[in-house]
């Protein structure tokens, strides 16, 4: 019988930021997390605008991007859709920064 040990991949959390949004600007919080592998490549990420006053579903996530469940996807008012045109983590950060302006005044 062959050796069936699982290889444990180790990821290092390199970004963990939270930005509270003043209620005059829309309220809520922006939360950004990212992990890299040993090569310095972003392998896991979560970008989220959370505001429970705007949306009670999806843990208050009004807008977000992540790659949990083994695919790149977008959260928008509780709906989840695949990001079919994924290019890079930085591309999604840039997209998120543009789209968040819809909610942050």
DSSP file (Angstrom, degrees, kcal/mol; ACC not computed):
  #  RESIDUE AA STRUCTURE BP1 BP2  ACC     N-H-->O    O-->H-N    N-H-->O    O-->H-N    TCO  KAPPA ALPHA  PHI   PSI    X-CA   Y-CA   Z-CA
    1    1 A X              0   0    0      0, 0.0     2,-0.1     0, 0.0     3,-0.0   0.000 360.0 360.0 360.0 141.5    0.0    0.0    0.0
    2    2 A X        -     0   0    0      1,-0.1     2,-0.6     2,-0.0     0, 0.0  -0.324 360.0 -90.5 -79.4 163.9    1.2    3.5   -0.8
    3    3 A X        -     0   0    0      1,-0.1    -1,-0.1    -2,-0.1     0, 0.0  -0.646  39.8-176.0 -76.2 119.5    1.7    6.3    1.6
    4    4 A X        +     0   0    0     -2,-0.6    -1,-0.1     2,-0.1     2,-0.1  -0.007  27.1 143.1-110.1  28.7   -1.6    8.2    1.9
    5    5 A X        -     0   0    0      1,-0.1     2,-0.3     0, 0.0    -2,-0.0  -0.429  51.2-120.4 -68.2 142.0   -0.5   11.0    4.2
    6    6 A X        -     0   0    0     -2,-0.1     2,-0.6     1,-0.0    -1,-0.1  -0.636  18.7-127.6 -82.8 140.1   -2.0   14.3    3.4
    7    7 A X        -     0   0    0     -2,-0.3     2,-0.7     1,-0.0    -1,-0.0  -0.776  21.6-139.6 -86.0 124.3    0.3   17.2    2.6
    8    8 A X        -     0   0    0     -2,-0.6     2,-0.4     2,-0.0    -1,-0.0  -0.764  11.9-150.3 -89.6 119.4   -0.5   20.1    4.8
    9    9 A X        -     0   0    0     -2,-0.7     2,-0.5    28,-0.0    28,-0.0  -0.711   9.0-149.5 -86.1 135.8   -0.3   23.4    2.9
   10   10 A X        -     0   0    0     -2,-0.4     2,-0.4     2,-0.0    28,-0.3  -0.924  13.0-173.0-112.0 130.0    0.7   26.4    5.0
   11   11 A X        -     0   0    0     -2,-0.5     2,-0.5    26,-0.1    26,-0.2  -0.922  14.3-142.5-118.6 145.0   -0.6   29.8    4.2
   12   12 A X  E     -A   36   0A   0     24,-2.7    24,-2.6    -2,-0.4     2,-0.6  -0.922  17.8-127.3-110.0 127.3    0.5   33.0    5.9
   13   13 A X  E     +A   35   0A   0     -2,-0.5    22,-0.3    22,-0.2     3,-0.1  -0.622  35.5 167.5 -73.7 119.3   -2.0   35.8    6.6
   14   14 A X  E     +     0   0A   0     20,-2.4     2,-0.4    -2,-0.6    21,-0.2   0.586  61.6  41.6-111.4 -16.5   -0.5   38.9    5.1
   15   15 A X  E     +A   34   0A   0     19,-1.7    19,-2.0     2,-0.0    -1,-0.3  -0.994  51.7 155.8-135.1 128.9   -3.4   41.3    5.1
   16   16 A X  E     +A   33   0A   0     -2,-0.4     2,-0.4    17,-0.2    17,-0.2  -0.697  23.1 153.9-150.0  92.1   -5.9   41.7    8.0
   17   17 A X  E     -A   32   0A   0     15,-2.9    15,-2.7    -2,-0.2     2,-0.4  -0.939  23.4-171.6-129.1 144.6   -7.6   45.1    7.9
   18   18 A X  E     -A   31   0A   0     -2,-0.4     2,-0.5    13,-0.2    13,-0.2  -1.000   3.2-170.2-134.0 133.9  -10.8   46.6    9.1
   19   19 A X  E     -A   30   0A   0     11,-2.9    11,-2.2    -2,-0.4     2,-0.1  -0.915  14.2-147.1-126.4 103.2  -12.0   50.0    8.3
   20   20 A X  E     -A   29   0A   0     -2,-0.5     2,-0.5     9,-0.2     9,-0.3  -0.474  15.7-139.9 -67.8 139.8  -15.1   51.3   10.2
   21   21 A X        -     0   0    0      7,-2.8     7,-0.3    -2,-0.1     5,-0.1  -0.898  19.0-116.0-105.3 126.0  -17.2   53.7    8.0
   22   22 A X    > > -     0   0    0     -2,-0.5     5,-2.0     5,-0.2     3,-1.8  -0.270  23.0-121.6 -56.5 140.8  -18.7   56.7    9.7
   23   23 A X  G > 5S+     0   0    0      1,-0.3     3,-1.1     3,-0.2    -1,-0.1   0.803 112.9  61.3 -59.0 -29.5  -22.5   56.6    9.7
   24   24 A X  G 3 5S+     0   0    0      1,-0.2    -1,-0.3     2,-0.1    -2,-0.1   0.751 106.1  47.3 -67.6 -22.2  -22.6   59.9    7.8
   25   25 A X  G < 5S-     0   0    0     -3,-1.8    80,-2.5    79,-0.1    -1,-0.2   0.348 139.9 -76.0-100.0   4.9  -20.7   58.2    5.0
   26   26 A X  T < 5 -     0   0    0     -3,-1.1    -3,-0.2    -4,-0.3    -2,-0.1   0.153  64.8-123.0 124.8 -19.3  -23.0   55.1    5.0
   27   27 A X      < +     0   0    0     -5,-2.0    -5,-0.2     1,-0.1     2,-0.2  -0.050  62.3  91.1  75.1 179.5  -21.9   53.2    8.0
   28   28 A X        -     0   0    0     -7,-0.3    -7,-2.8    21,-0.1     2,-0.3  -0.470  69.0 -83.6  92.3-163.3  -20.7   49.6    8.2
   29   29 A X  E     -AB  20  50A   0     21,-2.6    21,-3.1    -9,-0.3     2,-0.5  -0.997  17.6-139.6-146.7 143.4  -17.2   48.2    7.9
   30   30 A X  E     -AB  19  49A   0    -11,-2.2   -11,-2.9    -2,-0.3     2,-0.4  -0.929  24.8-170.7-102.3 128.4  -14.8   47.3    5.2
   31   31 A X  E     -AB  18  48A   0     17,-2.9    17,-2.4    -2,-0.5     2,-0.4  -0.983   6.0-178.3-126.3 127.7  -12.9   44.1    6.0
   32   32 A X  E     +AB  17  47A   0    -15,-2.7   -15,-2.9    -2,-0.4     2,-0.4  -0.990   5.5 169.0-130.4 126.3  -10.0   42.8    3.9
   33   33 A X  E     +AB  16  46A   0     13,-2.5    13,-2.5    -2,-0.4     2,-0.3  -0.991   3.1 173.7-134.3 142.7   -8.0   39.5    4.5
   34   34 A X  E     -AB  15  45A   0    -19,-2.0   -20,-2.4    -2,-0.4   -19,-1.7  -0.993  11.9-160.8-150.4 145.5   -5.5   37.8    2.4
   35   35 A X  E     -AB  13  44A   0      9,-2.8     8,-2.3    -2,-0.3     9,-1.4  -0.951   8.2-155.8-125.4 144.6   -3.2   34.8    2.7
   36   36 A X  E     -AB  12  42A   0    -24,-2.6   -24,-2.7    -2,-0.4     6,-0.2  -0.851  11.7-131.2-116.7 154.8   -0.1   33.8    0.7
   37   37 A X    >   -     0   0    0      4,-2.0     3,-1.9    -2,-0.3   -26,-0.1  -0.254  47.9 -81.3 -87.1-174.5    1.6   30.5    0.1
   38   38 A X  T 3  S+     0   0    0    -28,-0.3   -27,-0.1     1,-0.3    -1,-0.0   0.731 130.5  57.4 -62.9 -22.5    5.4   29.9    0.5
   39   39 A X  T 3  S-     0   0    0      2,-0.1    -1,-0.3     1,-0.0     3,-0.1   0.472 118.9-108.5 -87.3  -2.7    6.0   31.5   -3.0
   40   40 A X  S <  S+     0   0    0     -3,-1.9     2,-0.4     1,-0.3    -2,-0.1   0.636  72.5 140.9  84.5  14.5    4.3   34.8   -2.0
   41   41 A X        -     0   0    0      1,-0.0    -4,-2.0     2,-0.0     2,-0.5  -0.750  59.4-116.1 -91.6 135.8    1.3   34.2   -4.1
   42   42 A X  E     +B   36   0A   0     -2,-0.4    -6,-0.3    -6,-0.2    47,-0.1  -0.593  43.3 164.8 -70.0 119.9   -2.1   35.2   -2.8
   43   43 A X  E     +     0   0A   0     -8,-2.3     2,-0.3    -2,-0.5    -7,-0.2   0.556  61.9  29.2-114.5 -14.7   -4.0   31.9   -2.5
   44   44 A X  E     +B   35   0A   0     -9,-1.4    -9,-2.8     2,-0.0    -1,-0.3  -0.992  68.0 161.6-147.9 139.3   -6.9   32.9   -0.3
   45   45 A X  E     -B   34   0A   0     -2,-0.3    22,-1.2   -11,-0.2     2,-0.3  -0.990  20.9-165.5-155.5 160.5   -8.7   36.2    0.1
   46   46 A X  E     -BC  33  66A   0    -13,-2.5   -13,-2.5    -2,-0.3     2,-0.5  -0.904   5.6-178.8-151.6 122.9  -11.8   38.0    1.3
   47   47 A X  E     +BC  32  65A   0     18,-3.2    18,-2.5    -2,-0.3     2,-0.4  -0.992  21.2 169.1-120.1 123.7  -12.9   41.5    0.5
   48   48 A X  E     -BC  31  64A   0    -17,-2.4   -17,-2.9    -2,-0.5     2,-0.6  -0.994  36.1-158.3-146.1 139.5  -16.1   42.6    2.1
   49   49 A X  E     -BC  30  63A   0     14,-3.3    13,-2.2    -2,-0.4    14,-1.4  -0.977  28.8-169.2-107.2 116.5  -18.3   45.6    2.8
   50   50 A X  E     +BC  29  61A   0    -21,-3.1   -21,-2.6    -2,-0.6     2,-0.3  -0.925  19.7 157.2-113.8 126.6  -20.5   44.7    5.8
   51   51 A X    >>  -     0   0    0      9,-2.9     4,-2.2    -2,-0.5     3,-1.2  -0.776  20.0-170.2-150.7 101.4  -23.4   46.8    6.9
   52   52 A X  T 34 S+     0   0    0     -2,-0.3     8,-0.1     1,-0.3    -1,-0.1   0.686  88.3  62.6 -67.1 -18.4  -26.2   45.0    8.9
   53   53 A X  T 34 S+     0   0    0      1,-0.1    -1,-0.3     7,-0.1     3,-0.1   0.749 111.4  37.7 -76.6 -23.1  -28.4   48.1    8.6
   54   54 A X  T <4 S+     0   0    0     -3,-1.2     2,-0.4     1,-0.3    -2,-0.2   0.822 132.3  14.3 -92.5 -38.7  -28.4   47.7    4.8
   55   55 A X     <  -     0   0    0     -4,-2.2    -1,-0.3     5,-0.2    -4,-0.2  -0.980  47.3-176.6-145.0 125.2  -28.6   43.8    4.7
   56   56 A X        +     0   0    0     -2,-0.4     3,-0.4    -3,-0.1    -1,-0.1   0.715  69.7  78.5 -92.2 -22.9  -29.4   41.3    7.4
   57   57 A X  S >  S+     0   0    0      1,-0.2     3,-2.2     2,-0.2     4,-0.3  -0.254  87.5  30.9 -75.1 170.0  -28.7   38.2    5.2
   58   58 A X  G >  S-     0   0    0      1,-0.3     3,-2.0     2,-0.2    -1,-0.2   0.818 133.6 -65.5  52.0  37.8  -25.3   36.9    4.3
   59   59 A X  G 3  S-     0   0    0     -3,-0.4    -1,-0.3     1,-0.3    -2,-0.2   0.781  94.4 -60.5  56.1  29.5  -23.9   38.1    7.6
   60   60 A X  G <  S+     0   0    0     -3,-2.2    -9,-2.9     1,-0.2     2,-1.0   0.541  91.7 152.8  80.0   6.6  -24.5   41.7    6.6
   61   61 A X  E <   +C   50   0A   0     -3,-2.0    17,-0.7    -4,-0.3   -11,-0.2  -0.601  14.9 172.4 -77.1 105.5  -22.2   41.4    3.6
   62   62 A X  E    S+     0   0A   0    -13,-2.2    15,-2.6    -2,-1.0     2,-0.3   0.885  72.0   5.3 -77.6 -42.8  -23.5   43.9    1.1
   63   63 A X  E    S+CD  49  76A   0    -14,-1.4   -14,-3.3    13,-0.2    -1,-0.3  -0.998  79.7 140.9-144.0 137.8  -20.7   43.6   -1.3
   64   64 A X  E     -CD  48  75A   0     11,-2.1    11,-3.1    -2,-0.3     2,-0.4  -0.983  31.5-147.2-171.2 162.3  -17.7   41.2   -1.3
   65   65 A X  E     +CD  47  74A   0    -18,-2.5   -18,-3.2    -2,-0.3     2,-0.3  -0.996  29.4 146.8-133.8 139.8  -15.3   39.0   -3.2
   66   66 A X  E     -CD  46  73A   0      7,-2.0     7,-2.6    -2,-0.4   -20,-0.2  -0.972  42.3-135.1-159.4 173.4  -13.7   35.8   -2.0
   67   67 A X    >   +     0   0    0    -22,-1.2     3,-0.7    -2,-0.3     5,-0.1  -0.034  54.5 131.7-127.1  31.7  -12.4   32.4   -3.1
   68   68 A X  G >   +     0   0    0      1,-0.2     3,-1.1   -23,-0.2    -2,-0.1  -0.340  63.1  42.5 -71.5 167.2  -13.8   30.1   -0.5
   69   69 A X  G 3  S-     0   0    0      1,-0.2    -1,-0.2    -2,-0.1     3,-0.1   0.730 131.5 -77.0  63.2  22.6  -15.5   27.0   -1.7
   70   70 A X  G <  S+     0   0    0     -3,-0.7     2,-0.3     1,-0.1    -1,-0.2   0.710 109.5  82.4  64.7  25.2  -12.8   26.6   -4.4
   71   71 A X  S <  S-     0   0    0     -3,-1.1     2,-0.4    -4,-0.1    -1,-0.1  -0.984  80.2-109.1-154.2 152.7  -13.9   29.3   -6.8
   72   72 A X        +     0   0    0     -2,-0.3    11,-2.6    11,-0.2     2,-0.3  -0.636  51.5 163.1 -78.2 127.7  -13.7   33.1   -7.2
   73   73 A X  E     -DE  66  82A   0     -7,-2.6    -7,-2.0    -2,-0.4     2,-0.4  -0.974  33.1-130.6-149.7 163.4  -17.1   34.7   -6.5
   74   74 A X  E     -DE  65  81A   0      7,-3.1     7,-2.2    -2,-0.3     2,-0.5  -0.897  10.5-152.1-115.4 139.8  -18.9   37.9   -5.7
   75   75 A X  E     +DE  64  80A   0    -11,-3.1   -11,-2.1    -2,-0.4     2,-0.3  -0.949  20.5 169.7-107.5 130.9  -21.4   38.6   -3.0
   76   76 A X  E >  S-DE  63  79A   0      3,-2.4     3,-1.8    -2,-0.5   -13,-0.2  -0.868  71.7 -29.2-145.9 108.4  -23.9   41.3   -3.8
   77   77 A X  T 3  S-     0   0    0    -15,-2.6   -15,-0.2    -2,-0.3     3,-0.1   0.890 126.0 -46.5  50.2  46.5  -26.9   41.8   -1.5
   78   78 A X  T 3  S+     0   0    0    -17,-0.7     2,-0.4     1,-0.3    -1,-0.3   0.304 114.7 114.8  85.3  -9.8  -27.0   38.2   -0.6
   79   79 A X  E <   -E   76   0A   0     -3,-1.8    -3,-2.4   -21,-0.0     2,-0.5  -0.754  52.1-152.4 -94.5 141.2  -26.7   36.9   -4.2
   80   80 A X  E     +E   75   0A   0     -2,-0.4     2,-0.3    -5,-0.2    -5,-0.2  -0.950  17.5 173.2-115.9 131.0  -23.5   34.9   -5.1
   81   81 A X  E     -E   74   0A   0     -7,-2.2    -7,-3.1    -2,-0.5     2,-0.1  -0.990  33.8-106.6-136.7 146.3  -22.2   34.9   -8.6
   82   82 A X  E     -E   73   0A   0     -2,-0.3     2,-1.1    -9,-0.2    -9,-0.3  -0.374  22.8-130.7 -67.8 145.0  -19.0   33.4  -10.1
   83   83 A X    >   +     0   0    0    -11,-2.6     3,-1.0     1,-0.2   -11,-0.2  -0.802  32.6 174.3 -95.3  91.6  -16.2   35.8  -11.1
   84   84 A X  T 3  S+     0   0    0     -2,-1.1    -1,-0.2     1,-0.3   -11,-0.0   0.717  72.7  54.3 -74.2 -21.7  -15.6   34.4  -14.6
   85   85 A X  T 3  S+     0   0    0     -3,-0.1    -1,-0.3     0, 0.0     2,-0.1  -0.020  74.2 157.0-104.1  31.1  -13.2   37.1  -15.6
   86   86 A X    <   +     0   0    0     -3,-1.0     3,-0.1     1,-0.2   -14,-0.0  -0.340   7.0 161.6 -59.0 129.0  -10.8   36.6  -12.7
   87   87 A X        -     0   0    0      1,-0.5     2,-0.3    -2,-0.1    -1,-0.2   0.714  60.0 -30.3-112.9 -48.5   -7.3   37.9  -13.5
   88   88 A X     >  -     0   0    0      1,-0.1     4,-1.7     0, 0.0    -1,-0.5  -0.981  55.2-100.9-164.6 165.2   -5.6   38.4  -10.2
   89   89 A X  H  > S+     0   0    0     -2,-0.3     4,-2.2     1,-0.2     3,-0.2   0.929 121.9  53.1 -59.0 -46.1   -6.2   39.3   -6.6
   90   90 A X  H  > S+     0   0    0      1,-0.2     4,-2.5     2,-0.2    -1,-0.2   0.871 104.2  55.9 -61.4 -36.9   -5.0   42.9   -7.2
   91   91 A X  H  > S+     0   0    0      1,-0.2     4,-2.3     2,-0.2    -1,-0.2   0.902 109.0  47.1 -60.1 -41.5   -7.5   43.2  -10.1
   92   92 A X  H  X S+     0   0    0     -4,-1.7     4,-3.0     2,-0.2    -2,-0.2   0.868 109.0  54.1 -70.2 -35.5  -10.3   42.3   -7.7
   93   93 A X  H  X S+     0   0    0     -4,-2.2     4,-2.4     2,-0.2    -2,-0.2   0.941 110.7  46.8 -60.3 -46.2   -9.0   44.7   -5.1
   94   94 A X  H  X S+     0   0    0     -4,-2.5     4,-1.5     2,-0.2    -2,-0.2   0.917 113.7  47.8 -61.6 -44.2   -9.1   47.5   -7.7
   95   95 A X  H  X S+     0   0    0     -4,-2.3     4,-2.7     1,-0.2     5,-0.2   0.916 111.0  51.5 -62.2 -44.8  -12.7   46.4   -8.8
   96   96 A X  H  X S+     0   0    0     -4,-3.0     4,-2.5     1,-0.2    -2,-0.2   0.907 106.7  53.9 -59.9 -43.9  -13.8   46.3   -5.1
   97   97 A X  H  < S+     0   0    0     -4,-2.4     4,-0.5     1,-0.2    -1,-0.2   0.852 112.2  44.5 -61.8 -35.0  -12.5   49.8   -4.5
   98   98 A X  H >< S+     0   0    0     -4,-1.5     3,-0.9    -5,-0.2     4,-0.2   0.937 115.6  46.0 -72.3 -47.8  -14.5   51.1   -7.5
   99   99 A X  H >< S+     0   0    0     -4,-2.7     3,-1.6     1,-0.2     4,-0.3   0.799 101.9  65.0 -68.4 -29.4  -17.7   49.3   -6.6
  100  100 A X  G >X S+     0   0    0     -4,-2.5     3,-1.9     1,-0.3     4,-1.9   0.750  84.6  75.5 -66.7 -22.4  -17.6   50.2   -2.9
  101  101 A X  G <4 S+     0   0    0     -3,-0.9    -1,-0.3    -4,-0.5    -2,-0.2   0.712  81.3  70.2 -63.7 -19.2  -18.1   53.8   -3.9
  102  102 A X  G <4 S+     0   0    0     -3,-1.6    -1,-0.3    -4,-0.2    -2,-0.2   0.790 112.8  27.9 -63.7 -27.4  -21.7   53.0   -4.6
  103  103 A X  T <4 S+     0   0    0     -3,-1.9     2,-0.6    -4,-0.3    -2,-0.2   0.686 109.5  71.2-109.6 -25.0  -22.2   52.6   -0.8
  104  104 A X     <        0   0    0     -4,-1.9   -78,-0.2     1,-0.1    -1,-0.1  -0.860 360.0 360.0-100.9 119.1  -19.6   54.9    0.8
  105  105 A X              0   0    0    -80,-2.5   -79,-0.1    -2,-0.6    -1,-0.1   0.430 360.0 360.0 -96.3 360.0  -20.4   58.6    0.4
